[in-house]
Amino acid sequence: MATVANSVAHPTLISADPFVPAREQKNLHNRWHPDIPAVATVKPGQVFNVECVDWTGAQIGNNDTSDDIRDVDLTSVHNLSGPIAVEGAEPGDCLVVDILDVRPFDKMPWGYTGIFELENGGGLFAREFQSRAAKAIWDFKGVYATSRHIPGVRFAGVSHPGLIGTAPSAELLATWNKREGALIEAHANSVPPVAYGPLAPGAYVGQDLPDDVRAKIYREGARTIPGREHGGNCDIKNLSRGSRCYFPVFVKGANLSVGDLHFSQGDGELSFCGAIEMAGIVTFSTSIIKGGVEKFAMKQPIFLPSPVDPLYSAKLIFQGISVDYHGDGTQYNMDATVAYKQAALNAIAYLMKIGYTREQAYLLLSAAPVESHIGAIVDSPNACVTLGLPLGIFEHDILPKDEGLKKLEFGQCAVRSDGVL
């Protein structure tokens, strides 16, 4: 385990190669477990860089079909860099993590957004759309992203780690596996699954470990797909450079891991792989607040988002309520998820009137700096959720007109080579 001294040069603490399969790299892991040793140690106050592969570990290519999205191996995700131990951190402390910068590799100035298959990942509208694989490749030029698969838009990214968290204790890991296992058992036939339990096939820790330790981690390790008490896959789009994160510490050293970097993302990350996924570099500094869990009544992390945000003040707002009027018309009681889905479906239907395909619209709402808010959650039976589509990202006028909307031709995003949608 390496210890890196303080350096003004911001040393690269963990190296990763975005073009090499994750399973060939030493400093990565794709499960949460307290027995995964730290690959490096830092001192509080030290500034350091961490390199990250994309969340799939180089399974997705810069091409014009979505076969790689269709065939992605989800048992082997997310691929995280770490763990990183912080000297002096003890259970019950609060680990303060300052995100000083997030950027793509110079040698990989592109990312992707994907719609996953109903039976392999799904997404917000997996069942409604009977989802089949589709994707958009995004090219980066400075802070801006454009896509040959979704023409007519250009927007500034708010780059951030989609997944960042501390290691669980053995007790916390057991709690996760017990409660999620009960949920899986209660919905055994759900497609897509309601949760993903421990699974040895696909599990990976790149370090050299005794066989019995590796087998235990692979057998018990929690999947990285959901966010939990330690942070994890929360996909908070405003955790960009200038953000500060407060994480509860559950093991000695805290053992911080990070990955799933995004160039940009809309609130909700609709399509499962809904951000602009990228490989890149994060610059961190850490500190410790002793006894912070008790001091701050921490049950989960606390975040101070970045003051850096693209200025898209003008937005077209779509409302949704907890009535499934895009489906069978069922009335739900104060269900904010149903309301959010209705707002998103309203926006997709509107974008289709402009000329985007359903797949392009779905991908765009996932990737662009879309903002969603809960308008009301006290007026039974209807929760009200809004989705704000920034006008400034479009190269053409999308506002409602007396004569209706002008329908343009935007082609189609990347789809399967067999043409199935």
Disulfide bonds with the S-S distance in Angstrom:
none
